[in-house]
Amino acid sequence: MADMTTHRDTRADAADNTLSFQETVRARRSYRGFLSQPLPDALIAEVLQDAQLAPSNCNTQPWNVHIVSGAKRDELSRILMAKSEAGQTSPDFSFDMSEFYGCYGERKDAHSKAYYEIENVMRDDAEGRRRVASRNYTFFNAPHVALLFMPSFGDNVRTAGDIGMYGQTFLLSLAARGVGGIPLTSLGQFAETIREVLGISAKFKMLFGIAFGYPDEAAPSYRRPRARADIGESVTFHT
Ligand SMILES: Cc1cc2nc3c(=O)[nH]c(=O)nc-3n(C[C@H](O)[C@H](O)[C@H](O)COP(=O)(O)O)c2cc1C
């Protein structure tokens, strides 16, 4: 694909039915509840076209994306639930939340507290927490899940950055079209299992997935407030 769209063309095309940039960024959130109704194939194709325009180091475009829907989605969900219940993880990359120190740990704790409060699960309710966490493996009822794999180069950090660019472009494209998704590192905990179920080569490593579809407006998490640090905590100006 050689996309020749310029800034000027994009403005001229604004008559399509997507949200403006600012509306899109403000509308995007991680949904934890979806309707089971599948998205139209044409909408998914547009999102994939948009995501393909994500920037990457040396234009290597290292994303290797698997979209899973229908019967295969149900099969994958069943297998992931079983593996999760058995504690049989097989990640390509580590993810240890106890490593979040200082303000990062505080933000993680605030996020968990808000998450379980919205789901009405008490702090000491281990079974309730397990039940809520297991919803990662039903993809929060989403009819589709995109699994983001990448080739392995060196320490993988630059490539992982490229996959992040792709993921955010994918999520914003969904939001611009009035639908939504949620990135899921939890799925990366079962990288080997997912490779086996989908017949993916071991040379591709899995970073995270994105469950997506029509957000369920009746889900308790639908209207939760967004928590962000002040810009001054993240940005330093130098002149
Ligand atoms: C790479 C990545 C992986 C994530 N993995 C999970 C996950 O496994 N489970 C989950 O419930 N949320 C996951 N999230 C969602 C975050 O919790 C969410 O982005 C954050 O709380 C900010 O909320 P917002 O996306 O609604 O603005 C992930 C987000 C990112 C960017």
The ligand as a MOL file (V3000), in Angstrom:
LIG
                    3D

  0  0  0     0  0            999 V3000
M  V30 BEGIN CTAB
M  V30 COUNTS 31 33 0 0 0
M  V30 BEGIN ATOM
M  V30 1 C -0.6410 -2.0720 26.6310 0
M  V30 2 C -1.8300 -2.0440 27.5470 0
M  V30 3 C -2.2590 -3.2170 28.1390 0
M  V30 4 C -3.3860 -3.2480 28.9780 0
M  V30 5 N -3.7890 -4.4340 29.5070 0
M  V30 6 C -4.9510 -4.4940 30.2250 0
M  V30 7 C -5.4170 -5.7520 30.7130 0
M  V30 8 O -4.7870 -6.7920 30.5290 0
M  V30 9 N -6.6030 -5.7590 31.3830 0
M  V30 10 C -7.3410 -4.6130 31.6020 0
M  V30 11 O -8.4220 -4.6980 32.1960 0
M  V30 12 N -6.8970 -3.4090 31.1570 0
M  V30 13 C -5.7290 -3.3240 30.4600 0
M  V30 14 N -5.2900 -2.1090 29.9680 0
M  V30 15 C -6.1370 -0.9050 30.1210 0
M  V30 16 C -5.6020 0.0810 31.1510 0
M  V30 17 O -5.9610 -0.3230 32.4390 0
M  V30 18 C -6.1610 1.4760 30.7950 0
M  V30 19 O -5.6130 1.8990 29.5710 0
M  V30 20 C -5.8550 2.5280 31.8580 0
M  V30 21 O -6.4430 2.1930 33.0870 0
M  V30 22 C -6.3470 3.9220 31.4240 0
M  V30 23 O -7.7370 3.8940 31.1670 0
M  V30 24 P -8.3240 4.2840 29.7380 0
M  V30 25 O -7.6500 3.4150 28.6890 0
M  V30 26 O -9.8010 4.0030 29.8270 0
M  V30 27 O -8.0100 5.7360 29.4890 0
M  V30 28 C -4.1080 -2.0420 29.2090 0
M  V30 29 C -3.6570 -0.8550 28.6240 0
M  V30 30 C -2.5420 -0.8630 27.8110 0
M  V30 31 C -2.0940 0.4340 27.1610 0
M  V30 END ATOM
M  V30 BEGIN BOND
M  V30 1 1 1 2
M  V30 2 1 2 3
M  V30 3 2 2 30
M  V30 4 2 3 4
M  V30 5 1 4 5
M  V30 6 1 4 28
M  V30 7 2 5 6
M  V30 8 1 6 7
M  V30 9 1 6 13
M  V30 10 2 7 8
M  V30 11 1 7 9
M  V30 12 1 9 10
M  V30 13 2 10 11
M  V30 14 1 10 12
M  V30 15 2 12 13
M  V30 16 1 13 14
M  V30 17 1 14 15
M  V30 18 1 14 28
M  V30 19 1 15 16
M  V30 20 1 16 17
M  V30 21 1 16 18
M  V30 22 1 18 19
M  V30 23 1 18 20
M  V30 24 1 20 21
M  V30 25 1 20 22
M  V30 26 1 22 23
M  V30 27 1 23 24
M  V30 28 2 24 25
M  V30 29 1 24 26
M  V30 30 1 24 27
M  V30 31 2 28 29
M  V30 32 1 29 30
M  V30 33 1 30 31
M  V30 END BOND
M  V30 END CTAB
M  END
